Amino acid sequence: MKLFKLLGLLTALFLSYTTQIQAQCTVTYNWTASGNVVAFSGSTSGMNSSSTFYSWSFGDGSFGSGLNPSHTYSGTGSYSVCVTASDSNCTVTYCDSVTVGNSNPCTGFSATAWAYTDTSSNTNGLVYFGAQTTSGNPQFAYTWDFGDGNFGTGQNPNHTYANPNNWYLYCVTVTDTLGCTATYCDSVDANNPCADTSLFANMTYTTGFNNWIHFTSYTGTNPSSYYWAFGDGTTSNLAHPSHQYNSSGSYTVTLVVYFPNGCSRYQTFVVNVVNNNPCNGFSASYTSSVNGSVVSFASTVNGAGGPYNYSWNFGDGGTSTATNPLYTYSSNGNFGVSLIVTDSNGCTANYWDSVSVGNSNPCSGFSTTAWGYSDTSSTSNGLVYFGAQPSGGSPVYGYTWDFGDGNFGTGQYPSHTYSNPNNWYLYCVTVTDTSGCTATY
């Protein structure tokens, strides 16, 4: 127990001694400036001058050492400079401010300001203000006197005058972090010559086929020009433009209308573009029944909208426009019969098959259908998936595809990417069974 008391007493004596030594150690400095060059002269007391180390922080991100350093600043202003002195007993620091370049830190600090009415607004008396400083030490505080008994803050305020048919003297006072101030005053006419309700801009739109959007503008007094931004990087100067988007999606469309008196109005809409091609899914096919040389045809149409127009070619020079024609062939044989159906939107669907007349041809009744579609969940434009389904014949089947753009394929379910997707293509598939019979669609 006595040992612990002795150790505690010794520790207290050591701490007291150390504190006394620290209290006797001091460091300070003087400085002189010549332009942007500052010479420092350091001094200490209570320290071992032969073993003291000096480290300097010049307040601009630069550092130095030694008792009497000098430093060149890149710009004028006030800087907080600190020196730290260390020997075997003490470490002490002293800080002070240094003014570089002039004796008055507020020299050169100034402000300018401006005010304007909004030529695109119908609000009379609404004035927008702005201020800009030269020199000074950021951050800046802005105090505005709008000249009508009202005040404001911020670099870019706005104010609505209750009596807009007057000129007003406004002032702004800017204060920097050193307490320097700069004031600028000017006058503004609060009357907005564009505050005219007969000036306006509005738009409507209708959707067309294949991502076409048809825009219509509505304005007041006869405008001098129009500017449309369609939200996909393209623009127009027409009054009522039509625009085709490359892909579906939501687009922000802006209309700006300019009037002869220099005023303008704008309107913004969000347009939802959906690929609403009326021809998607439109297809036609037929079945045939042979009785000697007489063949009856029954057509089937899927998708699109009626009424429909039918165009038959019976493969021997004969034609028909009937929905379900009855046709008599003058000779026996196999005949390729094509059907083209056109709907009220101008969409067309094609179907081709063969009929065998007047003999017990093993290929009689062998036919095929086919389809092609794009993947609505894919970002690949021009990628089309195909499929075929034969009826009759003798399996196994072989499939030969003509994609209509000079390219060919095989298999029951091929896919093909068209290099120019903005076109319609006539594709055909020929199916061959094990008897050598063929059917084409």
C-alpha positions as CSV (number, residue, x, y, z in Angstrom):
1,M,0.0,0.0,0.0
2,K,2.9,2.4,0.8
3,L,4.4,1.6,-2.5
4,F,1.3,2.6,-4.4
5,K,1.1,5.9,-2.5
6,L,4.7,6.6,-3.4
7,L,4.1,5.9,-7.1
8,G,1.1,8.2,-7.1
9,L,3.1,11.0,-5.5
10,L,5.9,10.7,-8.0
11,T,3.4,10.7,-11.0
12,A,1.8,13.9,-9.6
13,L,5.1,15.6,-9.2
14,F,6.1,14.7,-12.8
15,L,2.9,16.0,-14.3
16,S,3.2,19.2,-12.3
17,Y,6.8,19.6,-13.5
18,T,5.8,19.0,-17.1
19,T,3.0,21.5,-16.9
20,Q,5.3,24.1,-15.5
21,I,7.8,23.6,-18.3
22,Q,5.0,23.9,-21.0
23,A,3.8,27.1,-19.4
24,Q,7.3,28.6,-19.6
25,C,7.6,27.8,-23.4
26,T,6.3,30.3,-25.9
27,V,6.7,31.0,-29.7
28,T,5.6,34.0,-31.7
29,Y,6.5,35.7,-35.0
30,N,6.6,39.1,-36.8
31,W,6.2,39.5,-40.5
32,T,6.8,42.1,-43.2
33,A,5.2,42.0,-46.7
34,S,6.7,43.3,-50.0
35,G,4.0,42.7,-52.7
36,N,3.1,39.0,-52.5
37,V,6.4,38.0,-50.7
38,V,6.2,37.8,-46.9
39,A,9.2,37.5,-44.6
40,F,8.6,35.9,-41.2
41,S,10.8,36.3,-38.1
42,G,10.1,33.8,-35.3
43,S,11.2,33.9,-31.7
44,T,10.8,31.7,-28.6
45,S,11.3,31.8,-24.9
46,G,11.9,29.0,-22.4
47,M,13.1,26.7,-25.1
48,N,16.4,25.2,-26.2
49,S,17.2,27.3,-29.3
50,S,19.9,24.9,-30.5
51,S,17.5,21.9,-30.7
52,T,14.2,23.6,-31.5
53,F,12.4,22.6,-34.7
54,Y,10.0,25.1,-36.4
55,S,7.2,24.1,-38.7
56,W,5.0,26.7,-40.6
57,S,1.6,26.6,-42.2
58,F,1.2,29.6,-44.5
59,G,-2.6,29.4,-44.8
60,D,-2.7,28.8,-48.6
61,G,-2.0,25.1,-48.4
62,S,1.8,25.6,-48.3
63,F,4.2,24.7,-45.5
64,G,7.8,25.6,-44.4
65,S,10.4,25.2,-41.7
66,G,13.1,27.2,-40.0
67,L,13.1,30.2,-37.6
68,N,12.9,32.9,-40.3
69,P,11.3,31.6,-43.5
70,S,9.8,33.7,-46.4
71,H,6.9,32.7,-48.6
72,T,5.5,34.0,-51.9
73,Y,1.7,34.0,-52.1
74,S,-0.1,33.5,-55.5
75,G,-2.8,36.0,-54.7
76,T,-3.7,38.8,-52.5
77,G,-5.9,38.5,-49.4
78,S,-5.7,37.6,-45.7
79,Y,-4.2,34.3,-44.6
80,S,-4.0,32.6,-41.2
81,V,-0.4,31.6,-40.6
82,C,0.7,29.3,-37.8
83,V,4.1,28.4,-36.5
84,T,4.8,25.3,-34.2
85,A,8.0,25.1,-32.2
86,S,9.2,21.8,-30.6
87,D,12.2,20.8,-28.5
88,S,12.8,18.0,-26.1
89,N,10.5,19.5,-23.4
90,C,7.8,21.6,-25.2
91,T,5.6,21.8,-28.3
92,V,3.8,25.1,-28.7
93,T,1.9,26.8,-31.5
94,Y,1.2,30.5,-32.4
95,C,-1.3,31.7,-35.1
96,D,-1.9,35.2,-36.6
97,S,-3.4,36.6,-39.8
98,V,-1.2,38.0,-42.6
99,T,-2.5,40.5,-45.2
100,V,-0.9,40.1,-48.7
101,G,-1.0,42.6,-51.6
102,N,-2.6,45.6,-49.9
103,S,-3.2,46.9,-46.4
104,N,-6.9,47.0,-46.9
105,P,-8.5,43.5,-47.5
106,C,-11.6,45.2,-48.9
107,T,-9.7,47.0,-51.7
108,G,-11.0,46.0,-55.1
109,F,-14.2,44.4,-53.7
110,S,-17.2,45.5,-55.8
111,A,-20.6,44.4,-57.0
112,T,-22.9,44.8,-60.1
113,A,-26.5,43.9,-60.4
114,W,-29.3,43.6,-63.0
115,A,-33.1,43.4,-63.2
116,Y,-35.5,42.3,-65.9
117,T,-39.1,41.3,-66.5
118,D,-40.0,37.9,-68.0
119,T,-41.1,38.2,-71.6
120,S,-42.6,34.7,-71.5
121,S,-44.8,35.5,-68.5
122,N,-48.3,37.1,-68.2
123,T,-47.5,38.3,-64.7
124,N,-47.2,42.1,-64.6
125,G,-44.9,43.6,-62.0
126,L,-42.8,40.4,-61.6
127,V,-39.1,41.3,-61.8
128,Y,-36.1,39.0,-61.6
129,F,-32.8,40.2,-60.0
130,G,-29.2,39.1,-60.1
131,A,-25.9,40.2,-58.6
132,Q,-22.2,39.5,-59.4
133,T,-19.2,40.3,-57.3
134,T,-15.6,41.1,-58.2
135,S,-12.8,40.1,-55.8
136,G,-13.7,39.7,-52.1
137,N,-13.7,36.5,-50.0
138,P,-16.5,34.0,-50.5
139,Q,-19.0,33.1,-49.3
140,F,-21.1,36.2,-50.0
141,A,-24.3,37.4,-48.4
142,Y,-26.8,39.5,-50.4
143,T,-29.2,42.0,-49.0
144,W,-31.7,43.6,-51.5
145,D,-33.8,46.8,-51.2
146,F,-36.4,46.6,-54.0
147,G,-37.3,50.3,-53.6
148,D,-41.0,49.8,-52.7
149,G,-40.5,49.1,-48.9
150,N,-39.8,45.4,-49.5
151,F,-36.5,43.6,-49.0
152,G,-34.9,40.3,-50.0
153,T,-31.9,38.1,-49.8
154,G,-30.0,35.7,-52.1
155,Q,-28.0,36.2,-55.3
156,N,-30.9,35.8,-57.7
157,P,-34.2,36.8,-56.0
158,N,-37.5,37.9,-57.7
159,H,-40.1,40.3,-56.5
160,T,-43.6,41.3,-57.7
161,Y,-44.4,45.0,-57.4
162,A,-47.9,45.9,-56.3
163,N,-47.9,48.9,-58.6
164,P,-46.1,47.8,-61.8
165,N,-46.6,51.0,-63.7
166,N,-43.6,52.7,-62.1
167,W,-39.8,52.9,-62.1
168,Y,-38.1,51.7,-58.9
169,L,-34.6,52.4,-57.5
170,Y,-33.3,49.0,-56.2
171,C,-30.0,48.4,-54.3
172,V,-28.0,45.3,-53.3
173,T,-25.4,45.1,-50.6
174,V,-23.0,42.2,-50.8
175,T,-20.9,41.2,-47.7
176,D,-18.0,38.8,-47.8
177,T,-16.5,36.6,-45.0
178,L,-14.0,39.4,-44.0
179,G,-16.9,41.8,-43.4
180,C,-16.1,43.8,-46.5
181,T,-19.2,45.3,-48.2
182,A,-20.0,46.5,-51.8
183,T,-23.3,48.2,-52.8
184,Y,-24.8,48.6,-56.3
185,C,-28.0,50.6,-57.1
186,D,-29.9,50.9,-60.4
187,S,-33.5,51.5,-61.5
188,V,-36.0,49.1,-63.2
189,D,-39.3,49.5,-65.0
190,A,-41.7,47.0,-63.3
191,N,-44.1,47.1,-66.2
192,N,-44.0,43.9,-68.2
193,P,-44.9,44.8,-71.9
194,C,-45.5,41.0,-72.4
195,A,-48.1,40.7,-69.7
196,D,-50.8,40.3,-72.2
197,T,-53.4,37.4,-71.9
198,S,-53.9,37.5,-75.6
199,L,-50.4,36.0,-76.0
200,F,-50.4,32.3,-75.2
201,A,-49.1,29.0,-76.5
202,N,-50.8,25.6,-76.3
203,M,-50.6,22.3,-78.1
204,T,-52.5,19.1,-78.8
205,Y,-51.5,16.0,-80.5
206,T,-52.9,12.8,-82.1
207,T,-51.2,9.5,-82.6
208,G,-50.7,7.9,-86.0
209,F,-49.3,4.6,-87.1
210,N,-45.7,3.4,-86.8
211,N,-44.7,5.9,-84.0
212,W,-46.0,9.0,-85.9
213,I,-47.3,11.9,-83.7
214,H,-49.2,14.8,-85.3
215,F,-48.9,18.1,-83.3
216,T,-51.2,21.1,-83.5
217,S,-50.3,24.5,-82.0
218,Y,-52.7,27.1,-80.6
219,T,-51.6,30.7,-80.1
220,G,-52.9,34.2,-79.4
221,T,-51.8,37.1,-81.6
222,N,-50.3,36.0,-84.9
223,P,-46.8,34.7,-83.9
224,S,-43.7,35.4,-85.8
225,S,-42.1,31.9,-85.4
226,Y,-42.3,28.6,-83.7
227,Y,-39.8,26.2,-82.1
228,W,-40.6,22.6,-81.2
229,A,-38.3,20.3,-79.3
230,F,-39.6,16.7,-79.6
231,G,-37.6,15.3,-76.6
232,D,-35.5,12.9,-78.8
233,G,-32.9,15.5,-80.0
234,T,-34.9,16.6,-83.0
235,T,-36.6,20.0,-83.6
236,S,-39.0,21.8,-86.0
237,N,-40.0,25.3,-86.8
238,L,-43.4,24.4,-88.3
239,A,-46.7,25.5,-86.8
240,H,-48.2,22.1,-86.9
241,P,-45.5,19.5,-87.4
242,S,-45.7,15.7,-87.6
243,H,-42.9,13.6,-86.2
244,Q,-42.0,9.9,-86.3
245,Y,-40.1,8.6,-83.2
246,N,-37.6,5.8,-83.6
247,S,-38.9,3.9,-80.6
248,S,-41.7,3.7,-78.2
249,G,-41.5,5.6,-74.8
250,S,-42.3,8.8,-73.0
251,Y,-41.0,12.1,-74.5
252,T,-41.1,15.6,-73.1
253,V,-42.1,17.9,-75.9
254,T,-41.7,21.7,-75.7
255,L,-43.3,24.4,-77.8
256,V,-42.0,27.9,-77.8
257,V,-43.9,30.6,-79.7
258,Y,-42.3,34.0,-80.5
259,F,-44.4,37.1,-81.2
260,P,-43.5,40.2,-83.2
261,N,-43.2,42.5,-80.1
262,G,-40.3,40.3,-78.7
263,C,-42.5,38.4,-76.3
264,S,-42.7,34.6,-76.1
265,R,-44.8,31.9,-74.6
266,Y,-44.0,28.2,-74.1
267,Q,-45.8,25.0,-73.2
268,T,-44.5,21.5,-72.2
269,F,-46.2,18.2,-72.7
270,V,-45.3,14.6,-72.0
271,V,-46.1,12.4,-75.1
272,N,-46.4,8.6,-74.7
273,V,-45.5,6.9,-77.9
274,V,-46.7,3.4,-78.5
275,N,-46.1,1.3,-81.5
276,N,-49.7,1.1,-82.8
277,N,-49.1,-0.4,-86.2
278,P,-52.6,-1.5,-87.3
279,C,-51.1,-4.1,-89.6
280,N,-49.5,-6.1,-86.7
281,G,-51.0,-9.6,-86.5
282,F,-52.9,-9.2,-89.8
283,S,-52.9,-12.5,-91.7
284,A,-54.9,-14.4,-94.3
285,S,-55.2,-18.1,-95.4
286,Y,-57.6,-20.4,-97.2
287,T,-58.6,-24.0,-97.5
288,S,-59.7,-25.7,-100.7
289,S,-61.9,-28.6,-101.7
290,V,-61.5,-30.3,-105.1
291,N,-64.4,-32.0,-106.9
292,G,-63.2,-33.0,-110.3
293,S,-62.1,-29.8,-112.1
294,V,-64.1,-27.6,-109.7
295,V,-62.4,-26.2,-106.7
296,S,-64.1,-24.3,-103.9
297,F,-62.0,-21.9,-101.8
298,A,-62.8,-20.7,-98.2
299,S,-60.8,-17.7,-96.9
300,T,-59.9,-16.9,-93.3
301,V,-58.7,-13.4,-92.2
302,N,-57.2,-12.6,-88.8
303,G,-56.5,-9.1,-87.3
304,A,-56.7,-5.6,-88.7
305,G,-60.1,-4.2,-89.6
306,G,-62.7,-4.8,-92.3
307,P,-64.2,-4.4,-94.7
308,Y,-61.7,-6.5,-96.7
309,N,-60.9,-6.6,-100.4
310,Y,-59.9,-10.0,-101.8
311,S,-57.6,-10.7,-104.8
312,W,-57.3,-14.3,-106.0
313,N,-54.9,-15.7,-108.6
314,F,-55.7,-19.3,-109.5
315,G,-52.4,-20.1,-111.1
316,D,-53.8,-20.6,-114.7
317,G,-54.5,-17.0,-115.5
318,G,-57.9,-16.9,-113.8
319,T,-58.6,-14.4,-111.0
320,S,-61.4,-13.4,-108.6
321,T,-62.4,-10.8,-106.0
322,A,-64.9,-13.0,-104.2
323,T,-64.5,-13.8,-100.5
324,N,-65.0,-17.6,-101.1
325,P,-64.8,-18.2,-104.8
326,L,-65.7,-21.4,-106.7
327,Y,-63.4,-21.9,-109.7
328,T,-63.4,-24.4,-112.6
329,Y,-60.1,-25.4,-114.1
330,S,-59.9,-26.2,-117.8
331,S,-57.2,-28.9,-117.3
332,N,-55.8,-31.2,-114.8
333,G,-52.6,-30.5,-112.9
334,N,-51.1,-28.7,-109.9
335,F,-51.8,-25.0,-109.6
336,G,-50.3,-22.4,-107.2
337,V,-53.1,-20.3,-105.9
338,S,-52.4,-16.9,-104.2
339,L,-54.7,-14.8,-102.1
340,I,-54.0,-11.1,-101.2
341,V,-56.4,-9.5,-98.7
342,T,-56.4,-5.7,-98.1
343,D,-58.2,-4.1,-95.1
344,S,-59.6,-0.6,-94.6
345,N,-56.3,0.7,-93.3
346,G,-54.4,-0.4,-96.4
347,C,-52.7,-3.3,-94.6
348,T,-52.2,-6.4,-96.8
349,A,-51.9,-10.1,-96.0
350,N,-50.6,-12.7,-98.5
351,Y,-51.2,-16.4,-98.6
352,W,-50.0,-19.0,-101.2
353,D,-50.7,-22.7,-101.6
354,S,-51.1,-25.3,-104.3
355,V,-54.1,-27.3,-105.4
356,S,-54.2,-30.6,-107.4
357,V,-57.0,-30.9,-110.0
358,G,-58.2,-34.0,-111.7
359,N,-55.8,-36.7,-110.4
360,S,-54.9,-38.6,-107.3
361,N,-51.8,-36.7,-106.6
362,P,-50.2,-37.8,-103.3
363,C,-49.4,-34.2,-102.6
364,S,-53.1,-33.2,-102.6
365,G,-54.1,-31.5,-99.4
366,F,-50.5,-30.8,-98.4
367,S,-50.2,-27.1,-97.3
368,T,-48.5,-25.0,-94.8
369,T,-49.0,-21.7,-92.9
370,A,-46.3,-19.4,-91.5
371,W,-45.9,-16.3,-89.4
372,G,-43.4,-13.7,-88.5
373,Y,-43.2,-11.3,-85.5
374,S,-40.9,-9.0,-83.7
375,D,-40.1,-9.4,-80.0
376,T,-41.7,-6.5,-78.0
377,S,-39.5,-7.3,-75.0
378,S,-36.3,-6.9,-77.1
379,T,-34.2,-3.8,-77.8
380,S,-33.0,-5.2,-81.1
381,N,-34.7,-3.3,-84.0
382,G,-35.2,-5.4,-87.1
383,L,-35.0,-8.8,-85.3
384,V,-37.9,-11.0,-86.5
385,Y,-38.9,-14.5,-85.4
386,F,-40.5,-16.9,-87.9
387,G,-42.4,-20.1,-87.7
388,A,-44.2,-22.6,-90.0
389,Q,-46.8,-25.3,-89.5
390,P,-47.5,-27.8,-92.3
391,S,-50.8,-29.7,-92.8
392,G,-51.0,-33.1,-94.5
393,G,-48.1,-34.5,-96.3
394,S,-45.6,-37.1,-95.1
395,P,-43.3,-36.2,-92.2
396,V,-40.4,-35.5,-91.7
397,Y,-40.5,-32.0,-93.3
398,G,-37.7,-29.7,-94.6
399,Y,-38.1,-25.9,-94.5
400,T,-36.5,-23.4,-96.8
401,W,-37.1,-19.7,-96.0
402,D,-36.8,-16.6,-98.2
403,F,-36.7,-13.5,-95.9
404,G,-37.4,-11.1,-98.8
405,D,-34.2,-9.1,-98.4
406,G,-31.9,-11.4,-100.3
407,N,-31.2,-13.6,-97.3
408,F,-32.4,-17.2,-96.7
409,G,-32.7,-19.7,-93.8
410,T,-33.8,-23.2,-92.8
411,G,-35.6,-24.9,-90.0
412,Q,-39.1,-24.7,-88.7
413,Y,-38.5,-21.7,-86.3
414,P,-35.7,-19.5,-87.6
415,S,-35.0,-15.8,-86.8
416,H,-33.5,-13.1,-88.9
417,T,-32.3,-9.5,-88.4
418,Y,-33.2,-7.0,-91.2
419,S,-30.5,-4.4,-91.7
420,N,-33.2,-1.8,-92.7
421,P,-36.0,-2.4,-90.2
422,N,-38.2,0.5,-91.4
423,N,-39.7,-1.5,-94.3
424,W,-42.2,-4.2,-95.0
425,Y,-40.8,-7.5,-96.4
426,L,-42.5,-10.3,-98.3
427,Y,-41.2,-13.6,-96.8
428,C,-41.9,-17.1,-98.1
429,V,-41.3,-20.6,-96.7
430,T,-41.3,-23.8,-98.8
431,V,-42.0,-27.0,-96.9
432,T,-41.0,-30.4,-98.5
433,D,-42.2,-33.7,-97.1
434,T,-40.7,-37.2,-97.5
435,S,-42.7,-37.8,-100.7
436,G,-41.1,-34.8,-102.3
437,C,-44.4,-32.8,-102.1
438,T,-43.9,-29.1,-101.5
439,A,-46.1,-26.4,-100.0
440,T,-45.3,-22.7,-100.0
441,Y,-46.6,-19.9,-97.9
